[in-house]
Every structure is written in C-alpha cells, then in structure tokens.
Amino acid sequence: MLSLCPMSNISSKPVIGITCGDLNGIGIELIIKTFSDQRMLDQCIPVIYASSRTINFYRKQLNEYPLNFQILRDFQRLQSKHVYVYNCWEEEVNITPGQLTEAGGQFAIRALKTAVDHARKGWIQGLVTAPIHKANTHSADFPYAGHTGFLRDAFEVPDVLMLMIADDLKIGVVTEHIPISEVAAAIKEEIIASKIELLRKSLIRDFAIEMPRIAVLGLNPHAGDDGHIGTEEKTMIAPLIQSLRQQGRMVFGPYSADAFFARAQYRHFHAVLAMYHDQGLIPFKSLTQEPGVNFTAGLPIVRTSPDHGTAFDIAGKNQADPSSFRQAVFACIDMLRNRVAYDESTRNPLKKSELQPE
C-alpha cells in the first residue's frame, strides 16, 4: 500500500484534484458552476484536470458563472484563492455536448490517470471525480466498470468500499456494478467481512464516529425467511455477524431490506451494508433529501464524486444542478480534516525504544 505524504496543511486548505469526467457530459459545467463561487476557495485549493481549451469551451456558454483560473505547471507554486487547471493534453478535441463519443471517454480517462499519478506523488490530498460513462471508457487500457476498481488497483490496496453518503444515511455495497445474475456467486463470507471492516474503519477515521453501529442486509427476500427463500443468510451472513459481535464489533443483522427501510430502522445505525448495488442505492436515492455523494472508502486519499451520471440529455444546456458535486467537494474536505484529527489523536508521541524499561 502506498504511503502518501501531504504537501500542504490539510487542516487549513487541502489541495483537491478535480477530474473533468466525460467531455460531453455535465461534468465541466458542474465544475465551473461550483468554483465560480469564490467562497469555495476559502475551503480548498482546487486543481482541475482537463485542458484550458476544454474549460474555455464550456465557460463561454456559462457567462453568468465567471470562472477565473490559472494554468498550473509547478505544484510548488500553488497559492490560496486561486483555481488551477492542469493541462492533461494539448491537442484539439472535438467537443459535442450530449453525444457519446470515443474522445469524450478517452480524454476523461487521461485526466483521471494524471490526477491519480499526482495523488500517488502526494501533490494532491483529495480527489473529486466528475462522471464518466462506461460505454466509452471500458477498454484494454481501462478494463473497469467505473472509478472504484481502477482506484483500488492504482493505489495498490486489497479492497475498497463504495459508500453512498447524505444527511445521516450512509450505505455501502458488497458488490458494485455487476449483473444481478452474478450477484449471488459474488457474495462470499470473506468479501462481506472485508467490506464490514472497511466500513467500520472509515466510520471511525473519516467520519469521527468512535463506536460505529453497522447494519447488514440480507441477500434474499425477507433475509431468506429462515432458509426457505435462500440459505446465504443462515449459512454465511448470520454466522459471520455473530463472530464479529464476539470480537466486539457493533454489527447487526441480517435484516430484510424492504422492512428495514420501510420501518426506518436505518436511523438506529451509523451505516448500512447492502449486498448489491440496487438494494442499497434505490433506498438511498429515495430517502435522502440532500444531494448524495459517492465515497470510496479504503484508499490512502479521500475520493468522492456526485451520486449521478453524465446526464447527456441536459449536457451543454446550462441545466445541470451542481448541488451534488458541491457536496462531494465539501465531503472530501471534511473527511480529510477528520483524518488529520484522528491521526493526530492516535499517534504515539513516544518511540518504542523509549517505552522499554531500563
């Protein structure tokens, strides 16, 4: 696992990398709308990964959002109160808002890979990613269904957790972007255990929750109904939860997903672990009143993104709502500061040799 060394005082203003997403989607519009508000610069130093030409293309369409930026060439010269653009390419790119094109995905991935390379070097502490589209990004050079798997491999960590956060509701998923027909085979005890531990550690370090209470949903309808509608709960999920409870973990379940949300049982827990994508994201998007954020737990940096896609249907029409993207930036900053506070509070000021008796 990589050890990243921050280059700025995160407790004051962290350097946040902002990837442009699909060039023909709403990502750059969201970025311009978010950072044209000068108050955002009181919270962080944003570095936009794209090209100045691409930013200017959309900036001309958004006259009421006056984004001023500087071209970044040297990270040692970063200054507060500025928006920076790092040119990830110099060539001309044909931008066609609302269209799914090969170039739109190709350059989105170039921006993402550049930002991740800079994060690995410690030049940025946080990463906020605008949406990409799987249809034009999946290739031999990017064999992933989305950001999450790529980030796991890029940062050389064994596992990560896709965690949706909004208001007081946090929902993680065991399986992510795979077909429903493959979900049951992908649900294994060691994978569930890994996701629970990632969630527990993230709640403590990223969200400053000392003793997190975690609810685990069942895989089958009615949580298997005592083995009559599937056996995964009885043979795998429930025994795992019992074992974790014996180790002192505050983990509960498995719960029947429909009743769990219908009865608002989620309010009694700090987070919920769902078994598959729609089991977690449908109630998340239905119940949350505030804009949602997608967070990748388990990485050495903080990565967030808005909880929506490229929205080609409204791209280039000045209709995109930046609320979720703005919230993703705020969430990234908050979690970075929580990490600093946690690390400082748990750091042992004495070396091991100093603790040995004479």
Secondary structure, DSSP 8 states (H G I E B T S, - for coil): ------SS-TTT--EEEEE---TTSSHHHHHHHHHTSGGGGGT-EEEEEE-HHHHHHHHTT-TTS----EE---GGG--TT--EEEES--S-----TT---HHHHHHHHHHHHHHHHHHHTTS-SEEEE----HHHH-SSS---SSHHHHHHHHTT-S--EEEEEETTEEEEESS-SS-GGGHHHH--HHHHHHHHHHHHHHHHHTS--SS--EEEE-SSGGGGTTTTT-SHIIIIIHHHHHHHHHTT--EEEEE-HHHHHHTTGGGGSSEEEESSHHHHHHHHHHH-SS--EEEEETSSSEEEEESS---TTTTTTT----HHHHHHHHHHHHHHHHHHHHHHHH--SS-HHHHS--
